[in-house]
Amino acid sequence: MNNKLNISIIGTGNVGRTIAKELIDTEIPMHLNILDPAPEIDAIKEDMRHATSYSKQCTISWNEDRLHDADYIFISAAQQATTIGNRLDKAQGHIEMVYDLFKDFSPKNDPHLIVITNPVDVITYHAWKASGLSKNRVIGTGTFLETLRFDYYLAELFETEAPKAKGILLGEHGNSAVIAYSLCQIEGQVLDRNKVKKAAELAIEAPYKIRKAGEYTKYAISKCAVGIFKGIHLKVQMTIPAGLILNEKNCNLLSCQPICMSTLVTISGGSFQQSDLSHLATDEMEALRKSAAILQEHTLLKN
């Protein structure tokens, strides 16, 4: 087990167990330690153990005191959703959860922390604060998922193949996400802004549509989280929108404190770096300032 990567997953709801499945499928030698006190997870335990038996590269444990040994920590725990509404409304309970999780945290390594729990920008900030890890070890899935959805709807509305459509949504993972029109492209076309806006609206509304149907988003967001992990661990170069703690320059541009929100993030050589937002168009920057103000209000309720 000592030669294996140590990964802790916090929470085995729909997203946590899908992340575990995606990690098992990577065939990277690893030990998964899953932390979830819920008594009803016994059946899930057995199913996952059977999956690791198939993989042969992965071992698994439950609720062991191994968080300090982790190389990667995925935070996907969530309170049961009973209503359909703004992600920011869920903040307080999840903020308290991360401070409780890390209250005695003393990492032996220098782990990467990948945050999925909503509201992901707010929780990424507080997970950074609670864990004591440096900014360059903490990343949230941010608007990565919205952007994947955005690409899908762009391709649909512009009647092209999905790989040819490239859209970018920045800012909040949620209702104030910002369209980076200047970065959207489909094979060099000048894009109809109304269609681009419609595609973004469909992307932002998608999770509410899924919830109204009685389901939860789990597959695409798990792909995002594990994609970030593979980019870092396997040193794959990629540029994605994701949530980082804003650096001083971007804070000054957005007139905000060092909160977490999505910028373009370059993952390279096992580390990640946020983009300089000054290259964006004036209207995009103004929309990002509004998104930052909304996030700051909710983020700093508890600091």
C-alpha positions, 0 to 999 in steps of 0.5 A: 500500500505504501507504493500506492497513491493515497486518495481520500474522498469525502462523501459517497453520495451520487457524486462521491461514488461516481468519482470513486468509480472514475478513479478505479477505472484509471488503473493508476495504483492507488488506495482510496479511503472514503469518509462518510459516516452515514449508516446506509452506505454498507451496500455501497461499500460492498459494491465498490469493493467488488469493483476494486477486485476487478481493477486489481490496481486499487484498494479501498477502506472506509472511515479510517484515520488516513486523511493526514496521509492523503496525496489527493483529497476530493471534497464531494460531501453534501447535505441532502438537497430538498429544494431546487434553488440557488447554490449559494443558499446552501453555503453555511452548512457546508462551510461548517462541514469543512471546518469540522473536517479539517479541525485536526488536520496535520498532513504528512504530505503536501496534498492537492485538494479538489473541491466539488461540494456546492456552492463550490467557489465558497467551499473551495475558499473555506476548504483552503482556509480550514486546511491550511494548505497553500493556494497552489494546492487547492482547486475547485471544479468551478465553471468547468462543468458549465463550460462543458455544457456550454460547448454542447449547446453551442454545437447544438445551436450552431449545428456543428460537431461538439469538438468544434465548439469552444465556449468559456464561462467564468466567474461563479459556478451558478447563476452569475456565470459570465460568458467570455464572448471574446474566447468563444469560437467555432472554427473561426466563425463570427458567432451570433451573440444571441445564439451564444447567450442562449447556449450559455443560458441552457448550460446554466439552467441544465442542473435545475432541469435535471433536478426537476426530473428527480435526478442529480448531476453526477456523471459530468461533474465527476468527469471534471473532478477526475479530469483535474486530478489526471491533469495534475498527477499525470502532468497533462497540459490543459487549459480549463476554467476552474476555481482558484483563490484569486491572486493579487492582480486579479483581485485588483482588476475585480475590486475584490478580496482574495476569494475563489472564482473561476478564471482560465487555469493552465495545468502543466507539469503537475501544477496549475496557474490562473490566467491574467483577466486583463485580456478580457473585453470591457463588458466581460470584466464588468460582468465578472466584477458583479459576479465577484461581488456576489461571491464575496458577499457569500464567501465572507459570511464566515471567515 
